[in-house]
Amino acid sequence: METTIYDKNGQPVAYVADDYSGTIYLWEGEPVAYIHEDVHVFGFNGRHLGWFKDEVLYGPDGKRVGFTTNSCPISISKSPRKGKRRQGGDVRPRWKAPASPKFALLLSDQSLEDFLKQGGGAALPVKEAKKPAKK
């Protein structure tokens, strides 16, 4: 069963698919992250984004950025129709997960969508080919 993730305003922004890797899709259908070992949230670019613990999505600073139906601090909005799921790109090697911060009741200033979109793009810097020196 899919799990809807709401932002701090009670709006549905993403959902966790009921698949082998716990893929997190934005509401429009874009795959952006996945849950590893039932707690770590990694982007497809390999970046460690945060933690999914006790039905709350925490950012790297330990502040709450996303919620499930049971953990949302305010009334949730009715979910609109989801977009068609798109195929994800290749999963990059995972970065080492940092030590868990002290999880707080504070709300993150960052929007849930912006937080999750950090996992979509290329995380590794693209190295430009060196041009041979002119003689």
N, C-alpha and C positions, 0 to 999 in steps of 0.2 A: 504494500500500500504506500503510495506517495505521501511525503510529508511536506506540507506547505511551510515556507519560511516567510514571516511577516517582518516589516520594518518597524521602527519605533512608533510609527503613526497607525499601526494596525493594517497597513496595506500589504497584500500579497505581492511579493517581488520575485520569489524563486521557489523552487521545490526540489526535494531530494527524491530521485527516482528509486524505485524498488528494483535495483539491478545489482549485479555482483560488486560493482565498485562504488556504489552510493553516489552516483553522479548528481551534481547540483546544476540545474538548468535555471536560467532566468525565465521569467514568465513567458517571454516571447519565443522560447524554445532554444536559446543559445546555451550550449554546455560551457561552463566556466570553471568548475572545480569538482572535487570529489572528496569523499570522507575516507581516510585511511586509519585502520586500526580502531574504528568506532569513535574516534575523538579528534584526530588531526584533520584539518581542512587544507588541502593542497590545490593549487591551480593547475591546469593542464600544462602550464609553462614550467612546472616544477617548484614554484614558489610556495613556501608555507604561509598560508594566509591567517590562520587562527585555529580555534578549537570549537568543537560542537559538543557541549557538555550539559547534561541535565536539561535538554531541549532548548538550550540557549546557544547562539553563535557568538563567540567572543573574538575580538580583534587581537592584534599582537600586544596591545597595551592593557589587555584584561577587561576592557569595557565591552558592554553588551551592544551588539550591532544587529542581531536578528533573533527571531523568536518563533516557536511553534504555536499552535492553537492553545496549548495548555500553559505556555509560559509567557505569552504576550501580556505586558502590563496594562494594556487598554483594550477596549472592545475591538474585535477584528472586523474588517469590511468583508462584504460578500465577494467571493473570488470571481473575476471575469473569466471568460473562456481562455484557455491556454493556447499559445501559438504552437505550431507544428514543431516537433523536436528536430533539430538539425544534427547532422553528424559532427562529432568532435574531431579535432585534429589529433596528431600523435601526442601521446603523453610524454613529456620530457622527464628526465630523471629527477627524483625528488631532492630538494635541498634538505639539509639536516634541519630537523625540527628544533626550534629554540626551547629553552627551559620554559615551563609554564609560568606565566605571570601570576600575580595575586588577582584572582577573578573578583571583579567589583560589581556592585549594583548600578554603577554609573552608566549612562547611555553614551555611546560613541557619537562624536560630531559628524563622522563620515556616514554617508548614506549607504544602505545595504547594497544597492546596485553598484555603486562605485567600488565598494569593498570587494564584491565578488568579481567584478570586471578586471581586477588586478591579476586574476588567474588565467585570463584568456590570451593575452599577447605574448610575444616572445620575451622571455626573461633573460636569456643569455645575450650579451652584447654581440653585435655583428662586427666581426673584424674585417677591416678593409684590406684587400690584397696590397702588399707593399710593391711599389713600383721600383724597378731596378734603377740604381743611380746612373745618371748620365756621365759619360766619360769625356 
